[in-house]
Amino acid sequence: MDRTEILILILSLLLFARLVWEALRARKDRKAVSHVVYVNGTRGKSTVTRMIAAGLSAGGHRVLCKTTGTLPIAIHPNGRQELIERKAPANIREQLTYLHKAAKEQADILVIECMALQPEYQRVSGRDMLACDVGVITNARLDHMDVMGQTREEILTCLMEMLPKDGKIFTAERDFPAMLEKKARELGSALTITDPASVEDIPGAMELDFPENVALALAVCQGLGVDRPTAFEGIRHFVRDPFALSVFSGKNLTFVNALSANDVSSTQMIYEKTRGPAEEELVILINNRGDRPARARDMARLCRVMQPKRIWLLGDEQQALSRLCRRAAPEADIQGFQRAEQIPLESQAPRLILAVGNIKNEGMRLVERAQRELQEKPVMKEAEKSRVQ
């Protein structure tokens, strides 16, 4: 063999040795952790992950929680939050780092949000790398259709790839019970499909977050042995994602940060929960990323469905997005902005700004500005609160 072949052989052996060491360490770390709760779904993953961790912690468990929502963050058993700094693009091998941290910090439960999109990565990360024994699916909605599927059924099939064998499955997705039951039987796992109405009797639950999320988190905590009142007391104080769904009010203005809820159905649900009187003017503000063309098409479809009075554009590729929106909502007044500081956060008449698309870059700056200049208010409408009062 020449030098090049020898070098390739040595590098290959070193890589193989590293992979074997990594697999052995992961197996050892997994044995040190009693449960791995793996949270997947189209929307609400970060929120539900944090809720579950809070409920389990209230029940006396040592929990390490990791979310990858607007910002990748780990919450350690002592409550310390760690902003995860990445030196390279996100990679599912990061999950092993936090399995190791959970074992090192003597956590008995790791609650971790799924990072994967492709079915094979879902399967590898959930079953092979983390060996999760509790699988959670929040919902299956139309998003990431380029890699996950063109229908909700196909997307749910993709999401189910991470579910555990001989474990427990919890989901708030109620539209496809037959598919879920069939998958649970194949895996030999117990299935719980939660009902949002089940939390109507809990004071404060309906205005805390979407009842689907609260009911799901409660069910997981109860499934792992934490009683319902104790779990909800923890969930009630859960630490929200820094840029999660939020609502702010100003002069004749409601500003809805739905920048992380970027599929049509989720955004419509948010609008129904936050809309005001009939005379209120609807503005859809789209923060666009040039590397997400599918998301831009989804936001144009949202405009077609909702037919807002105005469409405001932030971010990249505004000319192309403007053409899509013009075809979708020909009567809307379309205006582009270069910076978050240029967005009007007051109005002469009642106005709701529904900010959608993507949280990155100008989106984050816009939410930070709303936090400084406007008053935050509960996400749920007063009418919903009254149902449990």
Protein Blocks (a to p, Z undefined) as FASTA:
>chain_A
ZZklmmmmmmmmmmmmmmmmmmmmmmmmmmmpmbacddedjehklmmmmmmmmmmmmnop
acddddfbfbccdddfkopacddddfbdcdfklmmmmmmmmmmnopabdcdddfbfblkl
mmmmmmmmnopabdcdfbdcdehklmnojbfklmmmmmmmmpcehiadddfbfklmmlmm
mmmmmnopacddddfklmmmpghklmmpcfklmmmmmmmmmmnopafklmmmmmmmpccd
fklccddddehiacddfklmccfklmmmmmmmmmccfklccdddddddfklmmlmmmmmm
mmmmnopabdcdehehklmmmmmmmmmmmmbccdddfbfklpccbdfbdcddddehiagh
jlmmmmmmmmmmmccddfbdfklmmmmZZ
